[in-house]
Amino acid sequence: MASTNPALRYQVLRIYKELLFMGRDYPLGYEYYRTRLHKAFFSQRGIDDPEKIKAGIKRAEFVKKEIEALYFLKRYRTLRKRYNQS
């Protein structure tokens, strides 16, 4: 990807770092999450077509939203369980 658009490279690195940061609270552990994330990004490293890279970024944004939803649901269930015990 070194020969592609620097702006796309920046976007890919940004979403990778955001997803990596979100992995801190992953239920199966950070190490499990990090290796899976690395494998997913590493498998796509040979893509040179800007349209395919943009599609991959969109897919990563979708995954980010899904992980956020998972965390919010977990937090909601914990709070609901805590306050409905009385």
N, C-alpha and C positions, 0 to 999 in steps of 0.2 A: 504494500500500500504506500510505499515511500514515493512513488511516482504520481500518485493521485493528488487531488485537490487538498491543500493544507487545511482548509476549513472543514472538510469532511473528516479528515484525520482528527482534528480537534474535537469534533462532535462525537466521534467514536470513543476517543479517550475519555471525554467528559461523562458519557453514559456508562462506560465501564467503571469509572471511579465512583459514580453515584450508586450503581448497583453493588459494587464491592462494599461501599460504606453501609448500605442497607443490610448487608449480610451479617452484621454484628448481632442482630436479634433473631436470626433464623432458627427455627425450632430444632433442626437437626444439627446445629452447630456451625460455627464460622468456617472451620476447615473443610467440611463437606460442601458448603455453599461456594467457597472460594475455588475449590478444584473444579466443581461443575461449571461455574461461570467462566473460568479460564479456558476450560475445554470447549465451551460453546463459542467463545470469541476466537480462540486459536484455530478452530476448524474453518472459520470464515476468512482467514488472513489472506488468502490468495485472490480474493475478489477485487477486480480493478474497475469494473463498470460502476460509474457514479450512481446510476439508477438503482442498482442492486445494493449498493452501500446505503443509500437513503432508505430503501425498503428494510434493510437490516436495522437501521437506527430506529425506524418506526416500530419494528417488532420489539426492540429492546425497551422502547418507551412504554409499550403495552405491557411487557413483563414487569417493568417497574411499577406501573399502576396496579397490577395484580398483586404484587408483593406488598404494596402499601395497603391494599384492601385486606389482605391476609392479616397484617399487623393490626389494623384498626379493628377488625373483627375479633381478634384475640384479646385486645385491650377492652373492647366492649363487653365481651363475655366474662372477663375477669371482674370488671367493675359491677356488672349485673349480678354475678354470683356473690360478690362481697356484700352488696347492699340489700339483696333479697333474702339474706339469711335470718333476718329478724322476725 
